[in-house]
Amino acid sequence: MTKRGEKSLQMIFGLFLLLIISLVVLNMFFKFVGRGSSVIGQESEEYAMKAAKEAALTECENLCNMAGKEEGTIEFCSRVYQVDWNKDGTPQGAAQHGAWWFCEKKIPCFVLVPNCKGTYDGHYCRDLLAQKAPNKYHQLFIEISGEKPQSTTDYDDACLLPDRETYDETAGLFPTDYNWKERFCFSESLATVRDSNFICCVGFTQEKCIAASAYCEWKNDPLGQPYCARKDVAIP
């Protein structure tokens, strides 16, 4: 073989080797870029979820500060937010803030800012909305079982928070003392809450529960824990 032929083969081999090296480098580059984009995307998503939580808390605190006059208090009591609180990728399940459990699809401000100004808690908000803004009460009213109230349109918040009679099925995962729907009696119909004889009962001490025995009952849940419950009786 001539020297010219040997040089040609060497050149072809060199170009072929260079091509292989280039392909390897490009492959590594695209993998790195892809990995970097994935990390950036994940960080952006986490930042957005954190920002949504902070925005809801800030807005509820602002509404609490404006509560006092009837219009401002109704706005605080009726405002709800949808937030992926536990950052699992969907605002559909149960989550917790402080002591309270709620459904991510419908989070009331009076849960995020409990006992606003020492006055405007869930009990106050329930009675205020039932008496002064029944349409807004209906937006929060939902049976604890998660079933749609028959007398309203669909206010389902896509989340089942167990009540005192069912939470043993979740091995006590949900402390129902802090299930706002049960604790503040938002499972009661508008007519029931608007009655002048209405008593929520939930959260009462044994002494207070027995004193209101016409409507309240001191009993044990399936795990043997005593609590005060509303009797299933019609209010006269």
Secondary structure, 3 states (H helix, E strand, C coil): CCHHHHHHHHHHHHHHHHHHHHHHHHHHHHHHHHHHHHHHHHHHHHHHHHHHHHHHHHHHHHHHHHCCCHHHHHHHHHCEECCCCCCCCCCCCEEEECCEEEECCEEEHHHHCCCECCCECHHHHHHHHHHHCHHHHHHHCCCCCCCCCCCCCCCCCCCCCCCCCCHHHHCCCCCHHHEHHHHCCCCCCHHHHHCCCCCCCCCCCHHHHHHCCCCEEEEECCCCCEEEEECCCCCC
